[in-house]
Amino acid sequence: MLHSPELSRRARPLNRYLRHEAGLGGRVRELAILTTARELDSQFEWAAHEPEALAEGVSQEIIDIIQHRKDTSGLNEVDAIVIELGREIFGARRVTSATFARSLQQFGRRALVDLVALMGNYAGTAALLTAFDMQLDPGRPQPLSPLPGREG
């Protein structure tokens, strides 16, 4: 974004709205961002948001479920929905009717649109980070191993 000041200027209000004004809450926001980062193997986003997720009350156990793509059946409904929705959008590239219905019931139309837009916003950031090969600082461990079928 440093190389496109106009894009940065225009994107900042949207990012601010989605992160702080849409009413999703910090926990849901960080679950959505971490799920997006995991599904897109975005090391940089994961490293930036794992501490924020912990600060918003997301337990290390839930972070591990996202990071290692473990089953969500033991989670509360909101956490499970956010994770499963992100996995379907970015992993399966299709949202099942059941997941959509649960998401809509839980969040309502406006908040669901904002939640998906938040994920899409971070997917766009992940695309920029990938295209410009943004790396973590030297010596910092890579928090995400590639998902099966995406090695290399």
KEKE-3310 file (N, C-alpha, C; in steps of 0.2 Angstrom, whole numbers, plus 5000, padded with zeros to 4 digits):
npx = (5004:5010:5016:5005:4998:4985:4976:4978:4974:4960:4956:4958:4947:4937:4943:4944:4930:4926:4934:4932:4920:4909:4902:4905:4913:4928:4932:4926:4930:4944:4944:4939:4949:4960:4956:4955:4968:4974:4968:4973:4986:4994:5007:5012:5000:4995:5005:5004:4991:4988:4993:4984:4972:4973:4973:4960:4953:4952:4956:4971:4969:4958:4964:4974:4966:4961:4974:4979:4969:4959:4944:4929:4919:4918:4917:4910:4894:4895:4910:4912:4905:4910:4923:4921:4913:4923:4933:4925:4923:4936:4943:4935:4929:4916:4901:4891:4873:4869:4879:4878:4864:4866:4875:4868:4857:4864:4870:4863:4858:4865:4876:4882:4885:4895:4904:4908:4914:4924:4932:4935:4942:4954:4958:4961:4972:4981:4983:4990:5002:5007:5009:5019:5029:5030:5039:5041:5051:5069:5074:5063:5051:5040:5024:5013:5011:5011:4994:4988:4991:4995:5008:5025)
npy = (4994:5006:5009:5013:5026:5032:5021:5016:5027:5027:5014:5014:5020:5010:4998:5003:5004:4990:4984:4991:4998:4991:4983:4970:4965:4962:4949:4941:4947:4945:4931:4929:4935:4928:4915:4918:4921:4909:4900:4905:4904:4915:4920:4932:4940:4931:4931:4944:4945:4935:4938:4949:4942:4934:4944:4949:4939:4926:4910:4900:4887:4888:4895:4886:4876:4883:4886:4873:4867:4859:4850:4858:4855:4856:4869:4885:4891:4903:4905:4893:4894:4906:4901:4890:4895:4904:4894:4887:4897:4901:4889:4878:4885:4887:4889:4880:4876:4874:4879:4893:4896:4894:4904:4916:4915:4917:4929:4938:4948:4960:4960:4948:4951:4961:4953:4944:4953:4958:4947:4946:4958:4956:4945:4951:4959:4948:4944:4954:4954:4942:4943:4953:4946:4947:4945:4938:4944:4940:4925:4924:4912:4903:4903:4896:4880:4874:4871:4854:4849:4861:4863:4869)
npz = (5000:5002:4990:4983:4986:4985:4984:4997:5004:5001:5005:5019:5026:5024:5030:5043:5046:5045:5054:5067:5068:5063:5072:5075:5085:5094:5097:5087:5076:5076:5076:5063:5055:5058:5053:5040:5037:5040:5030:5019:5020:5025:5032:5037:5040:5050:5060:5064:5069:5078:5092:5094:5094:5105:5115:5113:5119:5114:5115:5117:5114:5104:5095:5091:5085:5074:5067:5065:5058:5065:5071:5074:5083:5097:5100:5105:5097:5090:5088:5081:5069:5063:5060:5052:5042:5036:5032:5023:5013:5008:5008:5003:4994:4992:5000:5011:5011:5024:5032:5028:5032:5046:5049:5045:5054:5066:5065:5057:5042:5039:5048:5044:5031:5033:5040:5031:5022:5029:5030:5016:5014:5021:5014:5002:5007:5010:4997:4992:5000:4997:4983:4983:4990:5004:5019:5035:5049:5048:5055:5062:5067:5055:5057:5051:5043:5027:5020:5017:5000:4996:4997:4995)
capx = (5000:5015:5017:4999:4995:4978:4973:4979:4969:4953:4955:4958:4940:4934:4946:4942:4923:4925:4937:4930:4913:4904:4899:4906:4916:4935:4933:4923:4934:4950:4943:4938:4955:4965:4954:4957:4975:4976:4966:4977:4993:4997:5011:5012:4994:4994:5009:5001:4984:4988:4993:4978:4966:4974:4971:4953:4950:4952:4960:4976:4966:4955:4969:4977:4961:4962:4980:4980:4962:4955:4937:4926:4913:4918:4917:4903:4892:4898:4916:4912:4902:4915:4929:4918:4912:4930:4935:4921:4924:4943:4946:4931:4927:4908:4897:4885:4867:4868:4883:4875:4859:4868:4878:4863:4853:4868:4873:4858:4860:4870:4882:4885:4888:4901:4909:4911:4918:4930:4937:4937:4947:4960:4960:4965:4979:4985:4985:4996:5007:5009:5012:5026:5033:5032:5042:5042:5058:5073:5075:5056:5048:5034:5018:5009:5014:5006:4989:4989:4989:4997:5015:5029)
capy = (5000:5011:5011:5016:5030:5033:5015:5016:5032:5024:5008:5015:5020:5003:4994:5005:5002:4983:4982:4994:5001:4986:4980:4963:4963:4960:4942:4938:4950:4941:4924:4929:4937:4922:4910:4920:4920:4901:4897:4908:4903:4921:4920:4939:4942:4927:4934:4951:4945:4930:4942:4953:4937:4932:4950:4949:4933:4920:4905:4897:4881:4890:4897:4880:4873:4887:4885:4866:4865:4854:4850:4864:4853:4857:4876:4888:4891:4909:4903:4887:4897:4910:4897:4885:4900:4906:4888:4886:4902:4901:4882:4874:4890:4886:4889:4875:4879:4873:4885:4899:4896:4895:4911:4921:4915:4920:4936:4943:4949:4966:4958:4943:4954:4964:4948:4941:4958:4958:4941:4947:4963:4952:4941:4956:4960:4942:4944:4959:4952:4936:4945:4956:4942:4950:4940:4939:4946:4935:4922:4923:4906:4903:4900:4891:4876:4874:4866:4849:4850:4868:4863:4871)
capz = (5000:5002:4983:4980:4992:4983:4986:5004:5007:5000:5009:5026:5030:5024:5035:5050:5047:5046:5060:5073:5068:5060:5077:5075:5091:5094:5096:5080:5071:5076:5073:5056:5052:5059:5049:5033:5036:5039:5024:5013:5022:5026:5038:5040:5044:5056:5065:5066:5072:5084:5098:5095:5095:5112:5118:5113:5123:5110:5119:5113:5111:5098:5090:5088:5081:5067:5064:5063:5055:5069:5071:5078:5086:5104:5101:5105:5091:5086:5086:5076:5063:5060:5058:5047:5036:5033:5029:5016:5008:5006:5007:4999:4989:4992:5007:5011:5013:5031:5035:5027:5037:5053:5049:5044:5060:5071:5064:5053:5036:5039:5051:5040:5025:5036:5042:5025:5019:5033:5028:5010:5015:5023:5009:4998:5010:5009:4990:4991:5004:4993:4977:4984:4994:5011:5023:5042:5050:5048:5061:5066:5064:5051:5061:5047:5038:5021:5020:5012:4993:4994:4998:4989)
cpx = (5004:5016:5011:4996:4987:4974:4973:4974:4962:4951:4955:4951:4936:4937:4944:4935:4923:4928:4934:4923:4907:4900:4900:4909:4923:4936:4931:4928:4941:4950:4943:4945:4960:4963:4956:4964:4977:4974:4970:4984:4997:5000:5011:5006:4993:4998:5007:4995:4984:4988:4987:4972:4967:4971:4963:4949:4949:4958:4966:4974:4962:4959:4973:4972:4961:4968:4981:4974:4959:4948:4935:4920:4912:4917:4910:4901:4895:4905:4916:4910:4907:4921:4926:4916:4918:4933:4932:4923:4930:4945:4942:4929:4919:4906:4891:4879:4866:4873:4880:4869:4861:4871:4873:4859:4857:4869:4868:4861:4866:4876:4886:4888:4895:4906:4912:4916:4924:4935:4939:4943:4954:4963:4964:4972:4983:4987:4991:5002:5011:5013:5019:5030:5035:5033:5042:5050:5063:5074:5068:5053:5041:5029:5014:5013:5009:5000:4990:4987:4992:5005:5019:5028)
cpy = (5006:5014:5013:5020:5032:5027:5015:5021:5030:5018:5009:5016:5013:4999:4996:5003:4995:4981:4985:4997:4997:4983:4972:4961:4961:4953:4939:4941:4946:4934:4924:4931:4931:4916:4911:4919:4913:4898:4899:4907:4910:4922:4927:4941:4938:4930:4940:4950:4940:4934:4946:4948:4935:4938:4951:4943:4927:4916:4902:4891:4882:4892:4891:4876:4877:4885:4878:4863:4859:4855:4855:4862:4855:4865:4879:4890:4897:4907:4898:4890:4901:4906:4893:4890:4902:4900:4886:4891:4902:4894:4878:4878:4889:4886:4885:4879:4879:4878:4892:4901:4898:4902:4916:4921:4918:4927:4941:4945:4955:4963:4953:4946:4957:4959:4945:4947:4959:4953:4943:4953:4960:4948:4945:4958:4955:4942:4948:4957:4946:4939:4949:4953:4945:4945:4942:4941:4940:4932:4920:4916:4907:4900:4895:4887:4875:4869:4860:4850:4857:4868:4866:4878)
cpz = (5000:4995:4980:4985:4991:4985:4994:5007:5006:5004:5016:5029:5030:5029:5042:5051:5049:5052:5067:5073:5065:5066:5078:5082:5090:5093:5089:5075:5070:5074:5066:5052:5052:5054:5042:5032:5036:5033:5018:5014:5022:5032:5041:5043:5050:5061:5068:5071:5078:5091:5099:5096:5103:5117:5118:5116:5119:5113:5114:5110:5105:5093:5087:5084:5074:5064:5062:5060:5058:5069:5076:5082:5093:5105:5102:5098:5087:5084:5080:5069:5060:5057:5052:5041:5032:5029:5022:5011:5005:5004:5002:4993:4987:4999:5006:5013:5021:5035:5034:5032:5044:5054:5049:5051:5066:5071:5061:5047:5036:5042:5047:5034:5027:5038:5036:5021:5023:5031:5021:5010:5017:5018:5003:5001:5009:5002:4989:4994:5000:4987:4978:4989:5001:5016:5031:5043:5050:5055:5065:5063:5060:5055:5058:5043:5033:5022:5015:5005:4991:4996:4993:4988)
residu = (MET:LEU:HIS:SER:PRO:GLU:LEU:SER:ARG:ARG:ALA:ARG:PRO:LEU:ASN:ARG:TYR:LEU:ARG:HIS:GLU:ALA:GLY:LEU:GLY:GLY:ARG:VAL:ARG:GLU:LEU:ALA:ILE:LEU:THR:THR:ALA:ARG:GLU:LEU:ASP:SER:GLN:PHE:GLU:TRP:ALA:ALA:HIS:GLU:PRO:GLU:ALA:LEU:ALA:GLU:GLY:VAL:SER:GLN:GLU:ILE:ILE:ASP:ILE:ILE:GLN:HIS:ARG:LYS:ASP:THR:SER:GLY:LEU:ASN:GLU:VAL:ASP:ALA:ILE:VAL:ILE:GLU:LEU:GLY:ARG:GLU:ILE:PHE:GLY:ALA:ARG:ARG:VAL:THR:SER:ALA:THR:PHE:ALA:ARG:SER:LEU:GLN:GLN:PHE:GLY:ARG:ARG:ALA:LEU:VAL:ASP:LEU:VAL:ALA:LEU:MET:GLY:ASN:TYR:ALA:GLY:THR:ALA:ALA:LEU:LEU:THR:ALA:PHE:ASP:MET:GLN:LEU:ASP:PRO:GLY:ARG:PRO:GLN:PRO:LEU:SER:PRO:LEU:PRO:GLY:ARG:GLU:GLY)
# end
